[in-house]
Amino acid sequence: MYVALVKALTPLLLLFMTEDCLDAIFLKFDILNIPCLKLIISKCLGYAIVAGSMMVKFPQIIKIYSNSSVVGLSVASFLMETTCAMINCSYNFAQGFPFSTWGENFFILLQLIILLAQYYHYTRNTVLALVVPLLVPVISFVLTQLPVSQLAVALTLTIPLLALSKILQIKTNFLNGHTGQLSFVTSLLNFLGVVARLFTVLQEVDDSLILANVTSTAVLNGVIVLQFYWYWNVTPPKAKTQ
């Protein structure tokens, strides 16, 4: 009866482990199998990251909407992050990597589209506010049609590009002397999510490009979180635009 139950649950269990781990833990009762435990933890973290990413930028979206302002935000940073997310999704999809190791990029991309539309709306650029939500999905689809070799080159370029997107926001915060309408909750969730993603990449993905990308992003997201601490008591101006 126990074996029959395990077989019935196999499709669900395989979302969190390999067949070898399934056999070791549930049939051979090797519950302290370290490699398998690491994989299970990584899978659980991966799915948690993907689930959390569905809402990670909503505090930022809500803050912009509530204040009707984008003061202190770098549109160049948003554009670069959007470009990187599109390439990341396309590359991982083409490589056939598990969705649990990159799915957050998809949901973050959707939220970045909203943020860009908000930015252009509140800076009174109505045309771009309407065009961006249509243009980004089209470009994303085109990228998925490219050969993996070309996507690998593009992914290599996203490493400095994503780093630059964070550096621009760090620079904007420094020059303004405050974090403006940047959301602390979103920035903290970004940092914690990337740190967790670093663990899952080390466990499940043998790809130095992705590892370099995630590592640099984690460090720079950490700097942005530290800026909130530094400028915590500084009140930004109430201008509608930068």
MOKA-V947543 format. One line per field, one symbol per residue. psi: psi as a letter, one per 30 degrees, with the letter a starting at -180 (. if undefined). burial: b if it has 16 or more other C-alpha atoms within 10 Angstrom, else e. A space follows every 50 residues. Layout:
psi->???
burial->???
//
This chain:
psi->eeeeeeeefeeeeffflleeeeeeefefhifgjeeeeeeeeeeeeeeeee eeffgegeeeeeeeeefhkgkfkjeeeeeeeeeeeeeeeeeeeefglkff ffffeeeeeeeeeeeeeeeeefghieeeeeeefeeeeeeeeeefflleee eeeeeeffefeeeeeeeeeeeeeeefglgbgkkeeeeeeeeeeeeeeeee eeefjijfeeeeeeeeeeeeeeeeeeeeeegegkkllhlfl.
burial->eeeeebeeeeeebeebbeeebbebbeeeeeeeeeebbbbbebbbbbbbbb ebbbbbbbbbbebbeeebbbbbbbbebbbbbbbbbbbbbbbbbbeeeebb bbbbbbbbbbbbbbbbbbbbbbbeeeebbeebbeebeeebeebbeeebee bbebbbebbbbbbbbbbbbbebbeeebbbbbbbbebbbbbbbbbbbbbbb bebbeeeeebbebbebbbebbbbbbebbeebeeeeeeeeeee
//
